[in-house]
Amino acid sequence: MCRTISIGAQSFEFIRKNDYFLIDKTDFIREWWENGDAVTLITRPRRFGKTLNLDMMNCFFSKKYEDRGELFEGLSIWEEEKYRKLQGSYPVIFLSFANIKGATLRETKQGIKYMLEKLYGVHRYVRDGEEMTERDRLFFDSVTSDMTDDVAVLALHYLSDYMSRYYGQKVLIFLDEYDTPLQEAYVYGYWKELVQYIRSMFNSTFKTNPYMERSIMTGITRVSKESIFSDLNNLEVVTTTSEKYAECFGFTEKEVFEALKEFSMSEDEEQVKSWYDGFTFGNKRDIYNPWSIINFLDKRKVGAYWANSSSNSLVGLLIRQGNAETKMIVENLLKGGVLETEIDEEIPFGYTLMRKNMRRKEEIIFDQLQKKYGAVWSLLLASGYLKVIEKNFSQETRRYTYRLELTNWEVELMFEGMFRDWFSGEDVPYNDFIKALLLGDVEAMNEFMNDIALTTFSSFDIAESAARNDAPERFYHGFVLGLMVELKGSYEVTSNRESGFGRYDIMLIPRKMGKLDPMVIEFKVRKPRKEVSLEETVASALQQIEEKNYDAALVERGFEKERIRHYGFAFEGKRVLIG
């Protein structure tokens, strides 16, 4: 009989006590302990078992779970006597930043202080220990939600001291989702202010802490050492490209197929592989996302469970406001293409940009993901949206290059939904424009396209792009991604490809001959020195289509030239004229 699945359970004790479905990852305990690293930072995409694994570590090592060996009976770690003796033998500080999601610096600091106050409450038993002085107790009592920043920064260091004296041994520290508040700071624009605070806290907790034996931090991204880890020289970083712990987070194909067998669903192996396989950690391929597999086993049908399990706003923001090259690369990836690039797994934060919000101008900390080559793809790789299919070392450059592609069908659907959302507002007549385009109704196309540009243009723009005058290009490449999604079933949408004597902007190629008209679209921004009006800009775009014979690729594929429609899109700010 198959075990019951508990959706969303992140308590190891809860799962084991109730004999709920669990894939044994206790080899992580053995591997981590034998490696002996002082401070380990492990990055994995969301929903890959980071929280459950850290809770498992807490249950295994913490003195709170002394004499609770039954939680591990029957699991791999319990096969060795030395680990049975190690269970429940250490004081452990276990905390999580997962819920620290303030929209302001004040909210984030307050969230951390509430968390520290609660943590001190959990370990209040040490306050009245014989080892504590009156001064110690005064500091202990000062750790409240209204404590000063200086007290908060030192709170974990001092708690380590108190617990190590109480138990007569050094502590283990497990910090889950260390980068959640940093990502929020990234989105809401208070990165610089938060960095110093976090850096000081991490320094006192993980470096200048003689009361700590070892520690683990988990998160999604590897934030640059220069920003928050500059003082931490004892840090072992394990990313998605590292060999360490490669099978400890996520399910291997063997584990997935065994689970399918347990639930009498072995006939679904091929479908499950198509949807959910594709993650690669180190040299281990065929890693599956646990959240999707657990939901599939529970609901017995495929779906975009992992992709829809949380906000993808950060990724959407980077792509939407990214330059034309970024959008063209994403377009190619959506078509099954491969990206070859260098990867820097440290996410570097730095300079400030501005973007317009509906209510106000909002300062956004837009780290160097927009400037540093390959950084956007590094973030997408760390987040699980891309996978490594090949890694090569160049003797000439002395650097590694990575060949990347979309992870699986589920990720592809996530991106399609994201691009659809760009144009899905109630005041955005995108579907009306698509209908007018298919009907060839130029008057309606003009009306709807101007409404679309008016309501969405600024969301593709950033302050620097205005200075470079490439905002229209950012917009229309976003528009191309939207067309790819909306017309997926009827048209193949391509952009910036060679045809005739040049490179066209957009080509719509019917998937079936005879039913739909092929189209070539050219975008142009009005140049006041050359063109008196938008009408002249449209005429210039249409002339370019003819002179450069962009129809050649369509004619070569068997489409009748007289059925090929040409459209010129002329831009001036948020005004658009189509002809």
C-alpha positions as CSV (number, residue, x, y, z in Angstrom):
1,M,0.0,0.0,0.0
2,C,1.4,3.4,-0.9
3,R,2.1,6.0,1.7
4,T,0.0,9.1,2.2
5,I,1.4,12.3,0.7
6,S,1.3,15.5,2.8
7,I,1.4,18.5,0.5
8,G,3.6,21.3,1.8
9,A,4.9,19.5,4.9
10,Q,8.3,20.8,5.8
11,S,8.6,19.2,9.2
12,F,10.7,16.1,9.2
13,E,9.3,15.0,12.6
14,F,5.7,15.5,11.4
15,I,6.3,13.4,8.2
16,R,8.1,10.6,10.0
17,K,5.7,10.4,13.0
18,N,2.8,9.9,10.5
19,D,4.7,7.7,8.1
20,Y,3.9,10.1,5.2
21,F,5.7,9.8,1.9
22,L,9.3,10.7,2.1
23,I,12.3,10.1,-0.1
24,D,15.4,9.3,2.1
25,K,17.9,12.1,1.9
26,T,19.8,11.3,5.1
27,D,23.0,10.6,3.2
28,F,23.2,14.4,3.2
29,I,23.9,14.2,7.0
30,R,26.8,11.8,6.5
31,E,28.3,13.6,3.5
32,W,28.1,17.0,5.2
33,W,29.5,15.8,8.5
34,E,32.4,13.9,6.9
35,N,33.4,17.0,4.7
36,G,34.0,18.9,7.9
37,D,33.5,22.4,6.4
38,A,33.1,25.2,8.9
39,V,30.4,27.3,7.0
40,T,28.6,25.8,4.1
41,L,26.4,27.8,1.8
42,I,24.2,25.6,-0.4
43,T,22.1,27.2,-3.2
44,R,19.3,25.4,-4.9
45,P,16.1,26.6,-6.7
46,R,13.0,27.1,-4.7
47,R,10.9,24.0,-3.7
48,F,13.9,21.7,-3.8
49,G,13.8,20.4,-0.3
50,K,16.1,22.9,1.3
51,T,13.8,23.6,4.3
52,L,13.0,20.0,4.9
53,N,16.6,19.0,4.7
54,L,17.6,21.6,7.2
55,D,14.8,20.5,9.5
56,M,16.0,17.0,9.1
57,M,19.5,18.1,10.2
58,N,18.0,19.8,13.2
59,C,16.1,16.7,14.2
60,F,19.3,14.6,13.8
61,F,21.8,16.8,15.6
62,S,19.8,18.9,18.1
63,K,19.8,17.9,21.8
64,K,16.1,18.8,21.7
65,Y,15.7,15.5,19.8
66,E,17.9,13.4,22.0
67,D,16.5,9.9,22.4
68,R,14.4,10.4,19.3
69,G,16.3,8.0,17.2
70,E,13.0,6.4,16.0
71,L,12.6,9.3,13.6
72,F,15.6,7.9,11.6
73,E,15.0,4.2,12.0
74,G,14.9,2.5,8.6
75,L,16.7,5.3,6.9
76,S,20.2,5.2,5.4
77,I,21.9,7.2,8.2
78,W,20.8,4.7,10.8
79,E,22.7,1.9,9.3
80,E,26.0,3.0,11.0
81,E,26.6,2.8,14.7
82,K,28.7,6.0,14.9
83,Y,25.8,8.1,13.5
84,R,23.3,6.5,15.8
85,K,25.6,7.8,18.6
86,L,25.8,11.2,17.0
87,Q,22.1,11.7,16.9
88,G,20.8,14.3,19.4
89,S,24.3,15.2,20.6
90,Y,24.7,18.9,19.7
91,P,23.1,22.2,20.7
92,V,21.6,23.7,17.5
93,I,20.4,27.2,16.6
94,F,17.9,26.7,13.8
95,L,16.4,29.7,12.1
96,S,14.9,30.8,8.8
97,F,14.6,34.1,6.9
98,A,11.9,32.7,4.6
99,N,9.2,35.0,6.0
100,I,11.4,38.2,6.0
101,K,9.7,39.9,3.0
102,G,9.4,43.5,3.9
103,A,8.7,46.1,1.3
104,T,10.9,48.6,3.2
105,L,14.1,48.5,5.1
106,R,12.3,49.1,8.3
107,E,9.8,46.3,7.8
108,T,12.7,43.9,7.0
109,K,14.7,44.8,10.1
110,Q,11.6,44.5,12.2
111,G,10.9,41.1,10.7
112,I,14.4,39.9,11.6
113,K,14.0,41.3,15.2
114,Y,10.7,39.5,15.6
115,M,12.4,36.3,14.5
116,L,15.3,36.8,16.9
117,E,12.9,37.5,19.8
118,K,11.1,34.3,19.1
119,L,14.4,32.3,18.8
120,Y,15.5,33.6,22.2
121,G,12.1,32.5,23.5
122,V,12.7,29.0,22.3
123,H,16.0,28.9,24.1
124,R,14.9,30.8,27.2
125,Y,16.0,27.9,29.4
126,V,19.6,29.0,29.1
127,R,18.8,32.4,30.7
128,D,18.7,31.1,34.2
129,G,21.6,28.7,33.8
130,E,24.4,28.8,36.4
131,E,26.9,29.9,33.7
132,M,25.0,33.2,33.1
133,T,26.1,36.4,34.7
134,E,23.7,39.3,35.5
135,R,25.1,41.1,32.5
136,D,24.4,38.1,30.3
137,R,20.8,38.1,31.5
138,L,20.4,41.9,30.8
139,F,21.5,41.3,27.2
140,F,19.3,38.3,26.9
141,D,16.3,40.3,28.1
142,S,17.2,43.1,25.6
143,V,16.5,40.9,22.6
144,T,13.0,42.0,21.9
145,S,11.1,43.3,18.9
146,D,12.1,46.9,19.8
147,M,15.8,46.1,20.3
148,T,18.4,48.4,18.7
149,D,20.2,47.3,15.4
150,D,23.4,46.8,17.4
151,V,21.8,44.3,19.6
152,A,20.1,42.4,16.7
153,V,23.5,42.2,14.9
154,L,25.1,40.5,17.9
155,A,22.1,38.4,19.0
156,L,23.1,35.1,17.3
157,H,26.7,35.4,18.4
158,Y,25.6,35.9,22.0
159,L,23.1,33.1,21.9
160,S,25.8,30.8,20.6
161,D,27.9,31.8,23.7
162,Y,25.0,31.2,26.1
163,M,24.1,27.8,24.6
164,S,27.7,26.6,24.4
165,R,28.2,27.4,28.1
166,Y,24.9,25.8,29.1
167,Y,25.7,22.5,27.2
168,G,29.5,22.6,27.5
169,Q,30.1,22.3,23.8
170,K,30.0,24.5,20.7
171,V,26.8,24.9,18.7
172,L,25.7,24.1,15.2
173,I,23.9,26.9,13.3
174,F,21.4,26.2,10.5
175,L,20.0,29.2,8.6
176,D,17.4,28.6,5.9
177,E,16.6,30.9,3.0
178,Y,19.4,33.4,3.9
179,D,18.8,35.4,0.7
180,T,15.0,36.0,0.9
181,P,15.3,39.5,2.5
182,L,18.1,40.4,0.1
183,Q,15.9,39.5,-2.9
184,E,13.1,41.6,-1.5
185,A,15.6,44.5,-1.0
186,Y,16.6,44.0,-4.6
187,V,13.0,44.4,-5.8
188,Y,11.9,47.2,-3.5
189,G,15.1,49.3,-3.7
190,Y,16.8,49.3,-0.3
191,W,19.7,46.9,-1.1
192,K,22.5,49.2,0.0
193,E,20.9,50.0,3.3
194,L,20.3,46.3,4.1
195,V,23.7,45.0,3.0
196,Q,25.7,46.6,5.9
197,Y,23.2,45.2,8.4
198,I,23.3,41.7,7.0
199,R,27.1,41.7,6.6
200,S,27.6,42.7,10.2
201,M,25.2,40.0,11.4
202,F,26.8,37.3,9.3
203,N,30.3,38.4,10.3
204,S,29.5,38.1,14.1
205,T,27.5,34.9,13.6
206,F,29.7,32.9,11.2
207,K,33.2,34.3,11.3
208,T,34.1,35.9,14.6
209,N,32.2,33.3,16.6
210,P,34.3,31.0,18.7
211,Y,31.2,29.3,20.1
212,M,30.2,27.8,16.7
213,E,31.2,24.3,15.6
214,R,29.8,24.3,12.1
215,S,27.0,25.9,10.2
216,I,24.9,25.6,7.0
217,M,23.1,28.3,5.1
218,T,20.7,27.6,2.3
219,G,19.2,29.9,-0.4
220,I,18.4,30.3,-4.0
221,T,21.2,32.7,-5.1
222,R,24.8,33.1,-4.4
223,V,25.0,36.7,-3.5
224,S,28.4,38.2,-4.3
225,K,31.1,37.8,-1.7
226,E,31.9,41.5,-2.0
227,S,28.5,42.5,-0.8
228,I,27.7,40.4,2.3
229,F,30.4,37.8,2.6
230,S,33.5,40.0,2.3
231,D,34.6,39.2,5.9
232,L,33.7,35.5,5.6
233,N,36.8,33.7,4.4
234,N,35.7,30.3,5.9
235,L,32.8,29.9,3.5
236,E,32.4,26.7,1.4
237,V,29.9,27.6,-1.4
238,V,28.0,24.8,-3.1
239,T,26.0,25.9,-6.2
240,T,24.0,24.0,-8.8
241,T,27.3,23.5,-10.8
242,S,29.1,22.0,-7.8
243,E,29.7,18.3,-7.3
244,K,29.1,18.3,-3.6
245,Y,25.6,17.2,-2.4
246,A,24.5,16.8,-6.0
247,E,21.9,14.2,-5.2
248,C,20.9,15.5,-1.7
249,F,18.4,18.1,-3.0
250,G,15.8,17.1,-5.6
251,F,14.8,13.6,-6.6
252,T,16.9,11.4,-8.9
253,E,15.3,9.6,-11.7
254,K,15.7,6.3,-9.9
255,E,13.9,7.8,-6.9
256,V,11.1,9.2,-9.0
257,F,10.5,5.9,-10.9
258,E,10.5,4.0,-7.6
259,A,7.9,6.4,-6.3
260,L,5.7,6.0,-9.4
261,K,6.0,2.2,-8.9
262,E,4.8,2.6,-5.2
263,F,1.8,4.5,-6.4
264,S,1.1,2.1,-9.3
265,M,1.8,4.8,-11.9
266,S,4.8,3.3,-13.7
267,E,3.1,3.8,-17.0
268,D,3.5,7.5,-16.5
269,E,7.3,7.5,-16.5
270,E,7.7,9.0,-20.0
271,Q,5.2,11.7,-19.4
272,V,6.7,12.6,-16.0
273,K,10.2,12.7,-17.6
274,S,9.0,15.1,-20.3
275,W,7.4,17.5,-17.9
276,Y,9.7,17.4,-14.9
277,D,13.1,16.0,-15.7
278,G,16.0,18.3,-16.7
279,F,17.6,19.8,-13.7
280,T,21.4,19.2,-13.5
281,F,23.5,19.6,-10.3
282,G,27.2,19.1,-10.8
283,N,27.6,16.2,-13.1
284,K,24.4,14.6,-11.9
285,R,21.7,14.8,-14.6
286,D,18.1,13.7,-14.6
287,I,17.2,15.5,-11.3
288,Y,13.5,16.2,-10.8
289,N,11.8,18.9,-8.8
290,P,10.3,17.4,-5.6
291,W,7.3,19.8,-5.5
292,S,6.1,18.8,-9.0
293,I,6.6,15.1,-8.4
294,I,4.8,15.1,-5.0
295,N,1.9,17.0,-6.5
296,F,1.8,14.7,-9.5
297,L,1.7,11.6,-7.3
298,D,-1.1,13.2,-5.2
299,K,-3.3,14.5,-8.0
300,R,-2.4,11.9,-10.6
301,K,-2.2,14.4,-13.4
302,V,0.5,16.6,-14.9
303,G,0.5,20.4,-14.3
304,A,2.8,23.3,-13.8
305,Y,3.0,22.8,-10.1
306,W,6.6,24.1,-9.4
307,A,6.4,27.0,-11.9
308,N,3.2,28.3,-10.4
309,S,4.1,27.8,-6.7
310,S,5.4,31.3,-6.2
311,S,6.0,34.7,-7.8
312,N,8.4,34.9,-10.7
313,S,8.3,38.7,-10.6
314,L,12.0,39.1,-10.3
315,V,12.7,37.0,-13.4
316,G,9.9,38.7,-15.3
317,L,11.2,42.2,-14.4
318,L,14.7,41.3,-15.6
319,I,13.5,39.9,-19.0
320,R,10.9,42.6,-19.6
321,Q,13.2,45.5,-18.9
322,G,16.2,43.7,-20.4
323,N,17.7,44.8,-23.7
324,A,16.7,43.5,-27.1
325,E,19.5,40.8,-27.1
326,T,18.1,39.4,-23.9
327,K,14.6,39.0,-25.3
328,M,15.9,37.5,-28.6
329,I,17.9,34.9,-26.6
330,V,14.8,34.1,-24.6
331,E,12.8,33.8,-27.9
332,N,15.4,31.3,-29.2
333,L,15.3,29.3,-25.9
334,L,11.5,29.1,-26.1
335,K,12.0,27.5,-29.6
336,G,14.3,24.8,-28.2
337,G,17.5,26.7,-28.9
338,V,20.7,26.6,-26.9
339,L,22.5,29.6,-25.3
340,E,26.3,29.4,-25.0
341,T,27.6,31.8,-22.4
342,E,30.0,32.4,-19.5
343,I,28.5,32.1,-16.0
344,D,29.4,33.9,-12.9
345,E,27.5,32.3,-10.0
346,E,28.1,35.2,-7.7
347,I,25.1,37.6,-8.1
348,P,26.7,41.0,-8.0
349,F,24.6,43.9,-6.6
350,G,25.4,47.5,-7.4
351,Y,23.9,50.4,-9.1
352,T,20.5,52.1,-9.0
353,L,18.0,52.6,-11.7
354,M,14.5,54.2,-11.8
355,R,11.3,52.8,-13.2
356,K,7.8,54.2,-13.2
357,N,5.1,52.8,-11.0
358,M,1.4,53.5,-11.5
359,R,1.4,55.6,-8.3
360,R,4.9,56.9,-7.9
361,K,8.5,56.6,-9.1
362,E,10.0,53.7,-7.4
363,E,13.8,53.3,-6.9
364,I,14.8,49.8,-8.0
365,I,18.2,48.3,-7.1
366,F,19.0,46.7,-10.5
367,D,22.3,45.0,-9.7
368,Q,24.7,44.4,-12.5
369,L,22.4,41.7,-13.9
370,Q,21.7,44.3,-16.7
371,K,25.3,45.2,-17.2
372,K,27.5,42.2,-16.4
373,Y,27.8,39.7,-19.2
374,G,26.1,36.5,-18.5
375,A,24.7,37.6,-15.1
376,V,21.0,37.3,-16.1
377,W,21.6,33.8,-17.2
378,S,23.5,33.0,-14.0
379,L,20.4,34.0,-12.1
380,L,18.1,32.0,-14.3
381,L,20.4,29.0,-13.9
382,A,20.4,29.3,-10.1
383,S,16.7,29.7,-10.1
384,G,16.2,26.5,-12.0
385,Y,14.8,27.9,-15.2
386,L,17.9,26.9,-17.3
387,K,19.9,23.7,-17.2
388,V,23.5,23.0,-18.2
389,I,23.8,20.6,-21.1
390,E,27.5,21.0,-21.6
391,K,30.4,22.7,-19.9
392,N,33.7,23.5,-21.7
393,F,37.0,25.0,-20.7
394,S,38.8,27.3,-23.1
395,Q,42.6,27.1,-23.0
396,E,42.7,30.5,-24.7
397,T,40.5,32.5,-22.3
398,R,41.1,30.2,-19.2
399,R,37.4,30.3,-18.6
400,Y,34.5,27.9,-18.7
401,T,31.6,28.4,-21.1
402,Y,28.2,26.7,-20.5
403,R,25.6,25.6,-23.0
404,L,22.2,26.2,-21.5
405,E,18.6,25.4,-22.5
406,L,15.2,25.7,-20.8
407,T,14.9,23.0,-18.1
408,N,11.7,21.3,-19.2
409,W,8.1,21.7,-20.4
410,E,7.0,23.1,-17.1
411,V,9.5,25.9,-17.3
412,E,8.5,26.6,-20.9
413,L,4.9,27.0,-19.8
414,M,5.9,29.3,-17.0
415,F,7.6,31.6,-19.4
416,E,4.7,31.6,-21.8
417,G,2.4,32.5,-18.9
418,M,4.7,35.3,-17.9
419,F,4.8,36.8,-21.4
420,R,1.0,36.5,-21.7
421,D,0.7,38.4,-18.4
422,W,2.7,41.3,-19.8
423,F,-0.3,42.2,-22.0
424,S,-3.2,40.8,-20.0
425,G,-4.4,43.8,-18.1
426,E,-8.1,44.7,-18.3
427,D,-7.1,48.0,-20.0
428,V,-4.8,46.3,-22.5
429,P,-6.7,45.3,-25.7
430,Y,-4.0,42.7,-26.7
431,N,-6.5,40.0,-27.8
432,D,-8.4,42.6,-29.8
433,F,-5.2,43.6,-31.6
434,I,-4.4,39.9,-32.4
435,K,-7.9,39.5,-33.9
436,A,-7.5,42.7,-36.0
437,L,-4.0,41.5,-37.2
438,L,-5.4,38.1,-38.3
439,L,-8.2,39.9,-40.1
440,G,-5.9,42.4,-41.7
441,D,-8.0,45.3,-40.3
442,V,-5.3,48.1,-40.3
443,E,-7.6,50.7,-38.8
444,A,-8.4,48.5,-35.8
445,M,-4.8,47.5,-35.5
446,N,-3.8,51.1,-35.1
447,E,-6.4,51.8,-32.5
448,F,-5.6,48.8,-30.4
449,M,-1.8,49.0,-30.8
450,N,-1.8,52.6,-29.6
451,D,-3.8,51.6,-26.5
452,I,-1.3,48.7,-25.9
453,A,1.7,51.0,-26.2
454,L,0.1,53.6,-23.9
455,T,-0.6,51.1,-21.1
456,T,2.5,48.8,-21.3
457,F,5.3,50.8,-23.0
458,S,6.8,52.2,-19.8
459,S,6.9,48.7,-18.2
460,F,9.6,47.7,-20.8
461,D,11.5,50.9,-20.2
462,I,14.2,51.8,-17.7
463,A,15.9,55.2,-17.1
464,E,19.1,54.4,-19.0
465,S,17.2,53.0,-22.0
466,A,15.6,56.3,-22.6
467,A,19.0,57.9,-22.8
468,R,20.1,55.3,-25.3
469,N,16.8,55.6,-27.2
470,D,16.3,51.9,-27.3
471,A,13.1,51.8,-25.4
472,P,11.0,51.1,-28.5
473,E,13.3,48.2,-29.4
474,R,12.9,46.7,-25.8
475,F,9.1,47.1,-26.2
476,Y,8.8,45.5,-29.6
477,H,11.0,42.5,-28.7
478,G,8.7,42.0,-25.7
479,F,5.8,42.3,-28.1
480,V,7.4,39.5,-30.2
481,L,7.5,37.2,-27.2
482,G,3.8,38.0,-26.6
483,L,3.0,37.1,-30.2
484,M,4.9,33.8,-29.9
485,V,2.6,32.8,-27.1
486,E,-0.7,34.0,-28.5
487,L,-0.1,32.7,-32.0
488,K,1.7,29.5,-30.9
489,G,-0.9,27.1,-32.4
490,S,-1.3,28.8,-35.7
491,Y,1.9,30.7,-36.5
492,E,5.7,30.2,-36.1
493,V,6.9,33.6,-35.0
494,T,10.5,34.5,-35.7
495,S,12.5,37.8,-35.4
496,N,15.8,39.3,-36.5
497,R,16.5,36.6,-39.1
498,E,18.2,36.8,-42.4
499,S,16.0,36.8,-45.5
500,G,16.8,38.3,-48.9
501,F,19.4,41.0,-48.5
502,G,18.9,41.8,-44.8
503,R,17.4,40.9,-41.5
504,Y,13.7,41.4,-40.9
505,D,12.2,42.4,-37.6
506,I,9.2,39.9,-37.4
507,M,8.0,37.2,-39.6
508,L,4.8,35.3,-39.0
509,I,4.9,31.9,-40.8
510,P,1.6,29.9,-40.9
511,R,2.0,26.4,-39.5
512,K,-0.3,25.1,-42.2
513,M,-0.2,26.1,-45.9
514,G,-3.3,27.8,-47.4
515,K,-5.4,28.8,-44.4
516,L,-3.5,31.8,-43.0
517,D,-1.6,34.6,-44.7
518,P,2.2,34.9,-43.9
519,M,3.3,38.4,-42.6
520,V,6.4,40.4,-42.5
521,I,6.6,43.3,-39.9
522,E,9.2,46.0,-39.8
523,F,9.5,48.3,-36.8
524,K,11.0,51.8,-37.1
525,V,11.5,54.7,-34.7
526,R,10.8,58.1,-36.4
527,K,14.0,60.1,-37.0
528,P,13.0,63.8,-37.1
529,R,16.0,64.7,-39.3
530,K,15.0,62.2,-42.0
531,E,11.2,61.9,-41.7
532,V,8.7,64.7,-41.4
533,S,5.9,62.5,-40.0
534,L,5.1,59.0,-38.8
535,E,3.5,58.3,-42.2
536,E,7.0,58.8,-43.8
537,T,8.5,56.4,-41.2
538,V,5.8,53.8,-42.1
539,A,6.6,54.2,-45.8
540,S,10.3,53.8,-45.1
541,A,9.6,50.5,-43.2
542,L,7.5,49.2,-46.1
543,Q,10.1,50.2,-48.6
544,Q,12.8,48.4,-46.7
545,I,10.7,45.2,-46.7
546,E,10.5,45.4,-50.5
547,E,14.0,46.6,-51.3
548,K,15.7,43.9,-49.1
549,N,13.3,41.2,-50.3
550,Y,12.4,39.9,-46.9
551,D,9.8,37.7,-48.6
552,A,12.5,35.5,-49.9
553,A,12.4,33.1,-46.9
554,L,8.6,32.7,-47.2
555,V,8.7,32.2,-51.0
556,E,11.4,29.6,-50.5
557,R,9.1,27.7,-48.1
558,G,6.4,27.6,-50.8
559,F,4.1,30.5,-49.8
560,E,2.6,32.6,-52.6
561,K,4.2,36.0,-52.8
562,E,0.8,37.8,-53.4
563,R,-0.5,36.4,-50.1
564,I,2.4,37.8,-48.0
565,R,1.2,40.8,-46.0
566,H,3.6,43.6,-45.2
567,Y,3.2,45.9,-42.2
568,G,5.3,48.9,-41.1
569,F,5.1,49.9,-37.4
570,A,6.3,53.5,-36.8
571,F,7.1,54.6,-33.2
572,E,7.4,58.1,-31.7
573,G,7.5,57.8,-27.9
574,K,4.3,55.9,-27.1
575,R,2.6,56.8,-30.4
576,V,2.4,54.1,-33.0
577,L,1.3,54.2,-36.6
578,I,0.8,51.0,-38.6
579,G,0.6,50.9,-42.4
